[in-house]
């Protein structure tokens, strides 16, 4: 995966993945220095044909972290430019998502990085943001 290879190239890290929301809940019992969170989590654990993506499920996970008093820095990584949800007031852009998360989950939420597999500049931004979090900036 591009995110994993970028992180391994620049940092001495151990990476733990959660493929679905239930797996992320289970990982919350462990200690981490940083969470990279995709807003569009798989909401079920079935076979590939049964897995569905839940738009903005990452917000549910941030709410879970806050309710448990888990204060780990979170960088949101997403391949989406816009977000759709059935709830009114859901963010329509990365900028709106950033504002929403900053207002609701500060100081845990750090920033959002747009991952675009057709470009390389996102990797530099991700490295810069991770470095800042890990160095306490």
C-alpha positions as CSV (number, residue, x, y, z in Angstrom):
1,X,0.0,0.0,0.0
2,X,1.2,3.5,-0.8
3,X,0.6,4.9,2.6
4,X,2.4,2.1,4.3
5,X,5.4,2.2,2.0
6,X,5.7,6.0,2.4
7,X,5.7,5.7,6.2
8,X,8.2,2.9,6.3
9,X,10.5,4.8,4.0
10,X,10.6,7.8,6.2
11,X,10.1,6.5,9.8
12,X,10.9,3.6,12.0
13,X,7.4,2.5,12.6
14,X,5.3,-0.5,13.4
15,X,2.0,-0.3,11.5
16,X,-1.2,-1.9,12.6
17,X,-4.2,-2.0,10.2
18,X,-7.9,-2.2,10.9
19,X,-9.8,-3.1,7.8
20,X,-13.3,-2.4,9.2
21,X,-14.9,-0.4,12.0
22,X,-15.2,-3.3,14.4
23,X,-11.5,-4.0,14.0
24,X,-10.7,-0.4,14.8
25,X,-12.8,-0.6,18.0
26,X,-10.8,-3.6,19.1
27,X,-7.5,-1.8,18.5
28,X,-8.5,1.0,20.8
29,X,-7.3,-1.1,23.7
30,X,-3.8,-0.9,22.5
31,X,-1.4,2.1,22.8
32,X,-0.4,4.0,19.7
33,X,1.6,7.2,19.1
34,X,-0.6,8.2,16.1
35,X,-3.7,7.1,14.3
36,X,-4.1,7.5,10.5
37,X,-7.8,7.3,9.9
38,X,-9.8,6.9,6.7
39,X,-13.2,8.6,6.9
40,X,-14.8,5.9,4.7
41,X,-14.4,2.7,6.8
42,X,-15.8,-0.7,5.9
43,X,-18.7,-1.1,8.1
44,X,-19.0,-4.9,8.0
45,X,-16.7,-7.8,8.2
46,X,-18.2,-10.1,5.6
47,X,-16.7,-11.4,2.4
48,X,-15.7,-8.8,-0.2
49,X,-19.1,-9.0,-1.9
50,X,-20.8,-8.3,1.4
51,X,-18.5,-5.5,2.6
52,X,-20.0,-2.0,2.4
53,X,-18.3,1.3,2.9
54,X,-19.9,3.7,5.4
55,X,-19.4,7.3,4.4
56,X,-17.9,9.3,7.3
57,X,-17.6,6.2,9.6
58,X,-14.3,7.8,10.7
59,X,-16.3,10.4,12.6
60,X,-18.0,7.6,14.5
61,X,-14.6,6.3,15.4
62,X,-13.4,9.7,16.6
63,X,-16.5,9.9,18.8
64,X,-15.7,6.5,20.2
65,X,-12.1,7.5,21.0
66,X,-13.4,10.7,22.7
67,X,-16.0,8.7,24.7
68,X,-13.3,6.4,26.0
69,X,-10.9,9.3,26.8
70,X,-8.4,8.0,24.3
71,X,-6.2,11.0,23.5
72,X,-4.1,9.8,20.5
73,X,-3.3,12.3,17.7
74,X,-5.3,11.5,14.6
75,X,-4.4,12.4,11.0
76,X,-7.3,11.7,8.6
77,X,-6.2,10.3,5.2
78,X,-8.7,10.1,2.4
79,X,-8.9,9.6,-1.3
80,X,-12.2,11.5,-1.5
81,X,-12.7,15.1,-2.5
82,X,-16.3,15.2,-1.2
83,X,-18.3,13.3,1.3
84,X,-21.9,12.2,1.2
85,X,-24.0,11.3,4.2
86,X,-27.6,11.0,4.9
87,X,-27.3,13.4,7.8
88,X,-27.9,17.1,7.1
89,X,-24.8,19.3,7.5
90,X,-22.3,16.6,6.4
91,X,-19.1,18.1,4.8
92,X,-19.1,18.7,1.1
93,X,-15.3,19.1,0.8
94,X,-12.1,18.3,2.5
95,X,-12.0,21.9,3.8
96,X,-15.4,21.5,5.4
97,X,-14.4,18.1,6.8
98,X,-11.2,19.7,8.3
99,X,-13.3,22.5,9.9
100,X,-15.9,20.0,11.3
101,X,-13.2,17.7,12.8
102,X,-11.2,20.5,14.2
103,X,-14.2,22.0,15.9
104,X,-15.5,18.6,17.3
105,X,-12.3,16.7,18.0
106,X,-9.6,19.1,19.0
107,X,-6.8,18.5,20.1
108,X,-6.9,14.9,19.0
109,X,-7.7,15.7,15.3
110,X,-4.6,17.1,13.7
111,X,-5.3,17.5,9.9
112,X,-6.6,15.8,6.8
113,X,-4.3,14.6,4.0
114,X,-5.8,14.0,0.5
115,X,-4.3,10.8,-0.9
116,X,-4.2,10.9,-4.7
117,X,-2.6,7.9,-6.4
118,X,-2.1,9.9,-9.5
119,X,0.1,12.4,-7.8
120,X,3.1,12.3,-5.5
121,X,2.8,15.5,-3.5
122,X,0.4,13.9,-1.0
123,X,3.3,11.7,0.2
124,X,5.4,14.8,1.1
125,X,2.4,16.3,3.0
126,X,1.7,13.1,4.9
127,X,5.4,12.8,5.9
128,X,5.5,16.4,7.0
129,X,2.3,16.0,9.1
130,X,3.4,12.7,10.7
131,X,6.8,14.1,11.5
132,X,5.2,17.1,13.2
133,X,2.9,14.9,15.3
134,X,5.7,12.5,16.3
135,X,8.0,15.4,17.2
136,X,5.3,17.1,19.2
137,X,5.0,20.1,16.9
